[in-house]
Amino acid sequence: MANESPDLYLGCISGTSVDGLDVALLEVAAHERLLVHHAETITLPADLQANLLQLADPAQDSLDLLGQCDSTLGEFIGHALLEFLARVETPAKQITAIGSHGQTVRHRPPGPQQPSSFTTQIGDPNRIAEITGITTVADFRRRDLAAGGHGAPLAPPFHEALFSHIEGHVVVLNVGGISNISVLGSPTTGFDTGPGNCLMDSWTQRHLQQPYDENGIWAAAGEVDNSLVQTCLDDPYFASEPPKSTGREYFNLAWLEALLKTPEAAPNDVQATLCELTAACNRLAIQRWAPQTSQLIVCGGGRLNGELLRRLTAPREGCNAPQVQTSEDVGVDGDSIEAALFAWLAHRALQRLPGNEPAVTGAMGHRVLGGIYPA
């Protein structure tokens, strides 16, 4: 009997850092075994990136710009995915579906200051399906919000599927624009811990006109202002209990500037302080909500920041530090994970299987996530 063709899905996301379109080709094999065959990050056109960053700023609202970016990003994604498939020599007809997260331009989760929660992702899936001829699944977060959840983070169940073979008490730390942790177990839990790269990247862009602080070299040259770190950590978000989620709408340069007591501080000292803030908010979250952690697996762009990893692994008095590894250390390409997540969620949607975890998002129950746009 001939072997059946593999069940292949494409996943893609333009993340909080707006630094490119992450794409992954995922095979869902027998017994739900997940295999990432190819992954890459495709650079966004400079004008589209600038417009998306403008949309992410609550002070720069524009309905016309929203509509323009929605259609332009959808068209870019569609063509980028076809070009990716050509590079990896995989015909479009072999792809069961695309899972497209698109770009989050506003995330207002439930909370006392947000009487009506909502989340908005753009990148028109109609155009993606039209350009590629592949069934497209999108709009993954709003059903969870409708069920009383935060719509984020969605990664923990996928992290459980990817890393459940790792022994011990495992936490997966994703450091993208925002940081989030997945505490693997039964049930798997997790939440957004606070800023990841977003503050560091924005500060670097302002002072060095570079997209990010490569390997944390600039931060390593500065001195940490521990008083400022503590002032930042006094923000109520860090002490609030999960479920919780956040975004650039909250943690941005305006938030930082409101806390800076010495505007004349050396820029690289502020960068060092922001690097320590990202490390500290994650250390504290793990100490409070996952104190038994023995294995910490770091993924996302932050895993490439050597200074951040050094601060995450630095011994702390009175604390049992877990073993820290990057996802590559355990055999998973760290650049593929978020994109592969949405490929997996597309598979779940077509199979009418739930994609959320109520213990993570706070939703009233498990829900099938995503709207389906047929080829």
C-alpha positions in Angstrom: 0.0 0.0 0.0 1.4 3.4 -1.0 2.4 5.9 1.7 -0.1 8.7 2.2 1.1 12.2 1.4 2.2 14.1 4.4 -0.2 16.5 6.1 1.6 19.8 5.6 0.7 23.2 6.9 2.2 26.7 6.5 2.2 29.0 9.5 3.2 32.7 9.6 3.3 35.6 11.9 4.5 39.2 12.0 5.3 39.5 15.7 5.3 42.2 18.3 8.7 43.4 17.2 7.5 43.9 13.6 10.9 42.8 12.4 9.8 40.4 9.7 7.4 37.7 8.7 8.2 34.4 10.4 7.2 31.4 8.2 7.3 27.7 9.0 6.4 24.5 7.1 4.9 22.0 9.6 4.1 18.4 9.1 1.5 16.9 11.5 2.4 13.2 11.4 0.8 10.1 12.9 -0.2 10.5 16.6 0.0 14.3 16.3 3.8 14.2 16.0 5.0 17.6 14.9 7.9 18.0 12.4 9.1 21.5 11.3 10.7 21.0 7.9 11.7 24.5 7.0 11.5 28.0 8.6 12.7 31.4 7.8 12.1 35.1 8.5 11.2 37.3 5.5 12.0 41.0 5.7 9.0 43.3 5.6 9.1 46.2 3.1 10.4 49.3 4.9 7.3 51.3 4.2 5.0 48.6 5.4 7.0 48.1 8.5 6.9 51.8 9.3 3.1 51.9 8.8 2.6 48.9 11.0 4.7 50.5 13.8 2.7 53.6 13.4 -0.6 51.7 13.8 0.8 50.0 16.9 1.1 53.4 18.6 -2.3 54.2 20.2 -1.6 57.9 19.6 -1.5 57.4 15.8 -4.9 55.9 15.1 -6.0 56.0 11.5 -8.9 53.9 10.0 -7.6 54.6 6.5 -4.1 53.4 7.5 -5.6 50.3 9.1 -7.4 49.4 5.9 -4.4 50.1 3.8 -2.1 48.0 6.0 -4.6 45.1 6.2 -4.7 44.7 2.4 -1.0 45.4 1.8 0.1 43.0 4.5 -2.3 40.3 3.2 -0.9 40.7 -0.3 2.7 40.6 1.0 2.0 37.4 3.0 0.4 35.7 0.1 3.3 36.4 -2.3 5.9 35.7 0.4 4.4 32.3 1.1 4.4 31.3 -2.6 8.1 32.4 -2.9 8.9 30.5 0.3 7.3 27.3 -1.1 9.3 27.7 -4.3 12.5 28.0 -2.3 11.8 24.8 -0.3 10.6 23.0 -3.5 7.1 22.2 -2.1 4.1 22.7 -4.5 1.3 24.7 -3.1 -1.1 21.9 -3.8 0.6 19.8 -1.1 -0.3 22.3 1.6 -3.5 21.5 3.5 -3.9 25.0 4.9 -2.2 28.2 5.9 -2.4 29.5 9.5 -1.8 33.2 9.3 -1.7 35.2 12.6 -0.9 38.5 10.8 0.1 41.6 12.8 -1.4 42.6 16.1 -2.1 46.3 15.9 -4.1 46.6 19.2 -4.5 44.3 22.1 -6.8 45.4 25.0 -7.3 42.4 27.3 -9.9 42.2 30.0 -9.2 44.2 33.1 -10.5 46.9 35.5 -9.3 49.6 33.1 -10.7 47.9 30.0 -14.5 47.4 30.3 -14.8 46.1 26.7 -11.8 43.9 25.8 -10.8 43.4 22.1 -7.8 42.4 20.0 -7.1 43.3 16.4 -4.9 41.4 14.0 -4.6 42.4 10.3 -3.2 40.9 7.1 -6.3 40.1 5.0 -6.8 36.3 4.8 -9.1 36.7 1.8 -6.1 38.0 -0.2 -3.8 35.3 1.1 -6.2 32.6 0.0 -6.8 34.3 -3.3 -3.1 34.7 -4.1 -1.9 31.3 -2.9 -5.0 29.2 -3.8 -4.6 27.6 -0.4 -7.2 27.4 2.3 -6.3 30.0 4.9 -7.2 30.1 8.7 -6.9 33.4 10.5 -8.3 35.5 13.4 -7.2 33.1 16.1 -7.6 35.2 19.1 -11.1 36.8 19.2 -13.0 33.6 19.9 -11.1 33.1 23.1 -11.9 36.8 24.1 -15.5 36.2 23.3 -15.4 33.3 25.7 -14.1 35.6 28.5 -10.4 35.0 27.9 -7.4 37.1 27.0 -6.8 35.6 23.6 -3.2 35.3 24.7 -0.8 33.7 25.1 -1.8 30.9 22.7 1.6 29.1 22.7 1.5 27.0 25.9 -0.4 24.0 24.5 1.9 24.0 21.4 4.9 24.2 23.7 3.6 21.2 25.6 3.3 19.3 22.3 6.9 20.3 21.3 8.7 19.9 24.5 6.8 17.3 26.6 9.7 14.9 26.1 12.0 17.0 28.2 12.3 15.6 31.7 11.8 17.6 34.9 9.7 20.7 35.7 9.9 22.5 32.4 9.2 26.2 31.7 9.4 27.6 28.1 10.3 31.3 28.0 9.5 33.0 24.8 11.2 36.4 24.5 9.7 38.2 21.6 8.6 41.8 21.7 6.7 40.8 24.9 7.9 37.9 27.1 5.6 35.0 28.0 6.1 31.7 29.8 4.6 28.3 29.4 4.6 26.1 32.5 4.4 22.6 31.2 2.2 20.1 33.0 -1.3 19.1 33.5 -2.8 21.5 32.8 -0.2 23.5 31.1 -0.3 27.1 32.3 1.3 30.4 31.2 1.0 34.1 30.8 2.7 37.2 29.5 5.3 38.2 32.0 6.1 41.7 30.7 8.5 43.4 28.2 10.7 41.2 26.1 12.7 42.9 23.4 10.2 45.8 22.8 11.7 48.4 25.1 15.3 47.5 24.3 14.6 47.6 20.6 12.8 50.9 20.7 15.6 52.5 22.8 18.2 51.1 20.4 16.3 52.5 17.4 16.0 55.9 19.0 19.7 56.3 20.1 21.7 54.1 17.6 19.3 54.1 14.6 19.6 50.3 14.5 16.8 47.8 14.7 18.1 46.1 17.8 21.1 45.7 20.1 22.9 42.8 18.5 23.8 40.2 21.1 23.2 42.8 23.8 26.6 44.3 23.2 25.4 47.9 23.9 23.6 46.8 27.1 26.7 45.0 28.3 28.7 48.2 28.0 26.3 50.1 30.3 25.6 50.0 34.1 22.3 48.9 35.5 20.3 51.5 37.4 18.8 49.1 40.1 16.6 51.9 41.4 15.0 52.3 38.0 14.6 48.5 37.6 12.7 48.5 40.9 10.6 51.5 39.9 9.6 49.6 36.7 8.9 46.4 38.6 6.6 48.4 40.9 4.2 48.7 38.0 0.9 46.9 39.0 1.1 44.6 36.0 4.0 42.5 37.4 2.2 41.8 40.7 -1.2 41.0 39.1 -2.2 37.4 39.0 -2.7 35.4 35.8 -4.4 35.0 33.5 -2.9 38.1 32.1 -1.6 39.4 28.8 -0.1 42.7 27.5 1.5 44.3 24.5 3.3 47.4 23.1 0.2 49.4 23.9 1.3 49.2 27.5 5.1 48.6 27.6 6.5 51.3 25.3 8.8 54.3 25.5 6.1 56.6 26.8 5.7 54.1 29.8 9.5 54.2 30.3 9.8 58.0 30.0 7.2 58.5 32.7 9.4 56.5 35.1 12.8 58.0 34.2 13.9 60.2 37.1 17.1 61.2 35.4 16.4 62.1 31.8 20.1 62.8 31.3 21.0 59.2 32.1 23.6 57.7 29.7 21.6 55.9 26.9 23.7 52.7 27.3 23.0 52.7 31.0 19.3 52.8 30.3 19.8 50.0 27.8 21.6 47.9 30.4 18.7 48.6 32.8 16.1 47.6 30.2 18.0 44.3 29.6 18.0 43.7 33.4 14.3 44.5 33.6 13.4 41.9 31.0 15.5 39.3 32.8 14.2 40.3 36.2 10.5 40.2 35.3 10.9 36.7 34.0 13.0 35.5 36.9 10.4 36.8 39.3 7.5 35.4 37.4 9.1 31.9 37.4 10.0 32.2 41.1 6.4 33.1 42.0 4.4 30.9 39.7 6.7 28.0 38.8 9.2 27.7 41.7 9.9 24.0 41.0 11.3 24.8 37.6 14.3 22.7 36.8 14.6 23.3 33.1 14.1 26.7 31.4 14.0 26.6 27.6 14.4 30.0 25.9 13.0 30.7 22.5 12.1 33.8 20.5 14.5 36.5 19.3 15.7 37.2 22.8 17.5 33.9 22.9 20.1 35.5 20.6 20.8 38.3 23.1 23.9 37.0 24.9 23.7 39.7 27.6 20.1 38.8 28.3 20.9 35.1 28.6 23.8 36.0 30.9 21.4 37.9 33.2 18.8 35.1 33.1 21.4 32.6 34.2 23.3 34.7 36.7 23.2 33.1 40.2 20.9 34.8 42.7 21.2 34.5 46.4 18.6 32.3 48.0 17.3 31.1 44.6 17.6 27.7 43.0 18.4 28.6 39.4 17.1 26.2 36.8 19.2 24.9 33.9 18.8 27.4 31.1 19.0 26.2 27.5 17.9 27.6 24.2 15.4 25.7 22.1 18.2 24.7 19.7 19.9 22.9 22.6 16.9 20.6 22.7 16.5 20.2 18.9 14.0 22.9 18.0 14.8 25.9 15.8 13.9 28.9 17.9 13.0 31.0 14.9 10.3 28.5 13.8 8.2 28.1 16.9 5.8 31.0 16.7 5.1 30.5 13.0 4.7 26.7 13.5 2.2 27.4 16.3 -0.2 29.0 13.8 0.3 26.2 11.3 -0.7 23.8 14.2 -3.7 26.0 15.1 -4.8 25.8 11.4 -4.7 22.0 11.7 -6.7 22.2 14.9 -9.3 24.4 13.3 -9.8 22.2 10.3 -10.1 19.2 12.6 -12.5 21.1 14.9 -10.2 20.6 17.8 -9.7 23.3 20.5 -6.7 25.6 20.2 -6.8 27.5 23.5 -6.1 26.4 27.0 -8.5 28.0 29.5 -6.0 27.6 32.4 -3.8 30.0 30.4 -6.2 32.5 28.8 -9.0 32.5 31.4 -11.7 31.6 28.9 -14.8 29.8 30.0 -13.8 26.6 28.2 -11.9 25.1 25.3 -12.7 26.6 21.9 -11.9 26.0 18.3 -9.9 29.0 17.2 -9.8 30.7 13.8 -12.0 31.6 10.8 -11.6 29.5 7.7 -11.2 31.1 4.3 -11.5 28.4 1.6 -9.1 28.2 -1.3 
